[in-house]
Amino acid sequence: MNKPDSLNILKSVLDAEAKAITMLKDRLTQEQSDSLVSIFEELTKNSAQLVFCGVGKSGHIATKLSATFSSLGLRSQFLHPTEALHGDLGRVGPNDAIVVISKSGTTEEIQKLLPFLDIPKHRMIGLLGSIKSPLANAVGVALDCSVEKEACLNNQAPTTSTTAALAMGDAMAVLFEACVGLSKEGFAVNHPGGWLGKQLRVKVKDLMRPKDQCPQVQMDSVLKDVILAMTKLPVGGCAILEKSELKGIIVEGDIRRTFAKDLGGVDSKVQDIMTSSPMVIQSESLAIEALEMMETKGKSIGVLPVVNKNGDFLGMVTLHDLVREGFTR
């Protein structure tokens, strides 16, 4: 086996594919993007689906893009052109749209399929390696995904061309996301499992320690009261309240600094020790947002008070609780 210049080969492939993607944007037109928006509006209005079709490696790209659109809330499926001609055509309805992927623009199986689809031309989209081709003439929106050459050393294996088609399809997906105004919460509906689902679904209220399980003292208290409260409920911090409103927080480091500086010991007033107007979060916020706040600017905060819109103390969420549930950055 030959020993190739491995590093340069890897870099050259990435350069070639990056260049191909960059060239795609210069071929897009306003008319094409407006047409895509209109298609997305029709699909959404009619609760229809976006079908992807391709053969070989293009088929694999089509499958991935179909999955991406499904994750964004638009019904989508992969349709193999040969299987469609042998019974699967019933999966496609007249209100649907189709995206065909072909490097040559002459894929025979797709050409045979299109006349049998009960889909108007304006809702047919092509991710094509040649816009001077039969498929480019057959679809209503022909997106130019042509490449100068494949990154493959022999200019044979689909590499740059499939990357270009994938990137264009991803661009379409993000455009759809913008059209429907998809929120993080909406995205989470289709991602209930795994780490992605957890960070989009789990809220602070699901992990926080409620008020009655958190150390808390009133503003007229002294450090001794704080120490007793934190000993009874070892959360890592103590909320300083004025009635129910959060006024500050004292953490273990504050206690150590008080004794180290001999600032009055256990009889020190809490308002002289506490951090006033501490960083807080609301219970309806996502847990991942709490983690981001607690690890902001290279500093790690061990405990974060939870308040309502009026500033009333509701409880605490700790970094330990977040990490235990799998939240890490």
C-alpha positions in Angstrom: 0.0 0.0 0.0 1.3 3.4 -0.9 1.9 6.0 1.8 0.0 9.1 0.6 0.5 12.7 1.6 -2.4 12.2 4.0 -2.7 15.6 5.6 -2.7 17.4 2.3 -5.3 15.0 0.8 -7.6 15.7 3.7 -7.2 19.4 3.4 -7.6 19.4 -0.3 -10.9 17.6 -0.1 -12.2 20.1 2.5 -11.0 23.0 0.3 -12.7 21.6 -2.7 -16.0 21.0 -1.0 -15.9 24.3 0.8 -15.4 26.1 -2.5 -18.3 24.2 -4.1 -20.6 25.3 -1.4 -19.5 28.9 -1.6 -20.2 28.9 -5.3 -23.8 27.7 -4.8 -24.9 31.0 -3.2 -23.8 33.0 -6.3 -26.2 31.0 -8.5 -29.3 31.6 -6.4 -31.9 34.1 -7.5 -34.6 36.1 -5.8 -37.1 34.4 -8.1 -36.0 31.0 -6.9 -36.2 31.9 -3.2 -39.6 33.4 -3.6 -40.8 30.3 -5.4 -39.6 28.1 -2.5 -41.4 30.3 0.0 -44.6 30.0 -2.0 -44.2 26.2 -2.1 -43.7 26.1 1.7 -46.8 28.3 2.2 -48.9 25.9 0.0 -47.6 22.8 1.8 -48.3 24.3 5.2 -51.8 25.5 4.2 -52.8 22.1 2.8 -51.0 20.0 5.5 -49.2 18.4 2.6 -45.7 16.8 2.5 -42.4 17.4 0.8 -41.2 14.3 -1.0 -37.5 13.7 -1.8 -36.4 11.5 -4.6 -33.0 10.3 -5.8 -31.0 7.2 -6.8 -27.7 5.9 -5.4 -25.8 8.4 -3.4 -28.3 11.1 -4.3 -30.9 8.9 -2.7 -29.0 8.9 0.6 -28.8 12.7 0.5 -32.5 12.7 -0.2 -33.2 10.5 2.8 -31.2 12.8 5.0 -32.9 15.9 3.8 -36.3 14.3 4.2 -35.4 13.6 7.8 -34.3 17.2 8.4 -37.6 18.6 7.1 -39.5 16.1 9.3 -37.6 17.3 12.3 -38.7 20.9 11.5 -42.3 19.9 11.5 -43.0 19.5 7.8 -44.2 16.0 6.8 -41.6 14.5 4.5 -40.6 11.2 3.1 -38.1 9.6 0.7 -39.5 8.1 -2.4 -37.4 5.7 -4.5 -38.4 6.3 -8.2 -38.3 2.6 -9.1 -40.4 1.6 -6.2 -42.8 4.4 -6.9 -43.5 3.0 -10.4 -44.3 -0.3 -8.8 -46.9 0.7 -6.2 -45.4 3.4 -4.0 -46.8 6.2 -6.1 -49.8 6.1 -3.8 -47.7 7.7 -1.1 -47.8 11.0 -3.0 -50.8 13.3 -3.2 -51.7 16.2 -5.5 -51.1 18.8 -2.8 -47.5 17.6 -2.2 -44.3 18.9 -3.5 -41.2 16.9 -4.7 -37.5 17.5 -4.7 -35.5 15.4 -7.1 -31.7 15.1 -6.7 -29.5 14.2 -9.7 -25.9 15.1 -10.5 -26.4 14.6 -14.2 -29.9 15.9 -14.5 -30.6 12.9 -16.7 -31.4 10.1 -14.1 -33.5 7.8 -16.1 -35.6 6.4 -13.2 -36.6 10.0 -12.2 -37.4 11.0 -15.7 -39.8 8.0 -16.0 -41.5 8.8 -12.7 -42.3 12.5 -13.1 -45.0 12.2 -15.8 -47.0 10.0 -13.4 -46.9 12.3 -10.5 -50.1 14.3 -9.8 -48.0 17.3 -8.8 -48.0 20.6 -10.7 -44.7 21.6 -12.2 -44.3 24.7 -10.0 -44.2 22.4 -7.0 -41.3 20.3 -8.4 -37.9 21.3 -7.3 -34.6 20.0 -8.6 -31.2 19.9 -6.9 -29.3 19.3 -10.1 -25.7 19.1 -11.2 -26.7 20.4 -14.6 -29.4 23.0 -15.3 -29.2 22.3 -19.0 -30.7 18.9 -18.7 -34.1 17.1 -19.1 -34.8 17.2 -15.3 -34.0 20.9 -15.2 -36.7 21.5 -17.9 -39.2 19.2 -16.1 -39.2 21.0 -12.8 -40.4 24.4 -11.8 -37.5 25.4 -9.6 -34.1 24.1 -10.8 -31.4 24.9 -8.3 -27.9 24.7 -9.7 -25.8 22.4 -7.6 -23.1 21.8 -10.2 -19.5 21.4 -9.2 -16.2 21.8 -11.1 -15.1 18.3 -10.2 -15.4 15.6 -7.6 -13.0 15.7 -4.7 -12.3 12.0 -5.5 -8.8 11.6 -6.9 -10.3 9.9 -10.0 -13.2 12.4 -10.3 -15.6 9.5 -10.0 -17.0 8.9 -6.5 -19.8 11.3 -5.5 -18.1 13.6 -3.0 -18.2 17.3 -3.8 -21.5 16.9 -5.7 -23.3 15.2 -2.9 -22.0 17.8 -0.4 -23.3 20.6 -2.7 -26.8 19.0 -2.9 -26.8 18.4 0.8 -25.9 22.0 1.5 -28.5 23.4 -0.8 -31.1 21.2 0.8 -30.1 22.4 4.2 -30.4 26.0 3.1 -34.0 25.1 2.0 -34.7 23.6 5.4 -33.6 26.7 7.2 -35.7 28.9 4.9 -38.7 26.8 5.8 -37.8 27.2 9.4 -37.8 31.0 9.0 -41.1 30.9 7.0 -43.0 29.1 9.8 -41.2 30.9 12.6 -40.3 27.7 14.3 -39.3 28.2 18.0 -37.1 26.1 20.2 -40.2 24.8 21.9 -41.7 23.9 18.5 -38.5 22.1 17.5 -38.6 20.2 20.7 -42.0 18.7 19.9 -40.3 16.5 17.3 -37.2 15.8 19.4 -38.5 14.4 22.7 -35.6 11.9 23.2 -31.9 12.0 23.7 -29.7 14.9 24.6 -31.2 17.2 22.0 -34.7 16.6 23.3 -33.6 17.1 26.8 -32.0 20.5 26.3 -35.0 21.7 24.3 -37.7 20.2 26.6 -36.5 20.2 30.2 -37.2 23.4 32.1 -35.8 24.9 35.3 -39.0 24.0 37.1 -38.4 20.3 36.4 -35.0 20.3 38.1 -35.1 23.1 40.7 -35.3 22.6 44.4 -38.5 24.2 45.7 -38.5 27.0 48.2 -39.2 24.9 51.2 -36.1 22.8 50.4 -33.8 25.8 50.2 -32.0 27.8 52.9 -33.6 31.2 53.3 -33.5 34.0 55.9 -35.0 37.5 56.1 -33.0 40.7 55.7 -32.8 41.4 59.4 -30.9 38.1 60.0 -27.2 37.6 60.9 -24.6 35.2 59.5 -25.3 32.7 62.3 -28.8 32.3 61.0 -27.5 31.7 57.5 -25.0 29.1 58.7 -27.8 27.2 60.5 -30.1 27.3 57.5 -27.4 26.1 55.2 -26.4 23.3 57.6 -30.0 22.1 57.8 -30.5 22.3 54.0 -27.1 22.0 52.3 -27.8 23.4 48.8 -24.8 25.6 48.5 -26.4 29.0 49.0 -28.9 30.8 51.1 -31.6 33.2 49.8 -31.9 36.5 51.5 -35.5 37.7 51.5 -37.7 40.6 52.3 -40.9 38.8 53.0 -41.1 36.7 49.8 -39.0 38.9 47.5 -35.4 37.9 46.8 -32.9 40.6 47.8 -29.6 38.7 47.7 -27.8 35.4 48.1 -25.0 34.2 50.3 -22.9 31.2 49.2 -20.3 29.2 51.0 -17.5 31.4 49.6 -19.0 34.5 51.1 -19.0 32.9 54.6 -15.3 31.9 54.3 -14.3 35.4 53.1 -16.2 36.9 56.1 -14.2 34.9 58.6 -10.9 35.3 56.7 -11.3 39.1 56.8 -12.6 39.1 60.4 -15.6 41.2 59.4 -17.7 40.5 62.4 -18.0 36.7 62.5 -21.4 35.0 63.1 -23.0 38.3 64.2 -22.3 40.0 60.8 -25.5 41.4 59.2 -26.5 39.5 56.1 -26.9 42.7 54.0 -23.2 43.4 54.6 -22.2 40.0 53.2 -24.8 39.0 50.6 -24.5 39.5 46.9 -27.2 42.0 46.1 -29.3 41.7 42.9 -27.8 38.3 42.1 -28.1 36.5 38.8 -31.5 34.8 38.7 -33.7 32.7 36.4 -37.4 32.0 36.0 -38.9 28.6 36.4 -40.3 28.4 32.8 -36.8 28.9 31.3 -35.0 26.0 29.8 -32.6 24.2 32.0 -29.9 24.6 29.3 -30.2 28.4 29.8 -29.5 28.0 33.5 -26.4 26.0 32.7 -25.2 28.7 30.2 -25.7 31.4 32.9 -23.9 29.4 35.6 -20.9 28.8 33.4 -20.7 32.3 31.7 -17.5 34.2 31.1 -15.3 31.4 32.4 -16.8 31.5 35.9 -18.7 28.7 37.5 -21.7 29.5 39.7 -22.8 26.6 41.9 -26.3 27.7 42.7 -28.9 29.9 40.8 -32.0 31.4 42.5 -35.3 30.9 40.7 -37.8 33.7 40.9 -41.2 34.6 39.3 -41.9 37.8 37.3 -42.4 39.8 40.5 -39.0 38.8 41.9 -40.5 36.4 44.5 -38.2 33.5 45.5 -39.4 30.1 44.2 -36.4 27.9 44.8 -32.9 27.1 43.5 -31.3 25.2 40.7 -27.7 23.9 41.3 -24.9 23.1 38.9 -24.7 19.7 40.5 -28.4 19.0 39.7 -27.9 20.0 36.1 -24.7 17.9 35.6 -26.4 14.9 37.3 -29.2 15.1 34.7 -26.6 15.2 31.8 -26.4 18.9 31.1 -22.9 19.8 30.2 -21.2 22.2 27.8 
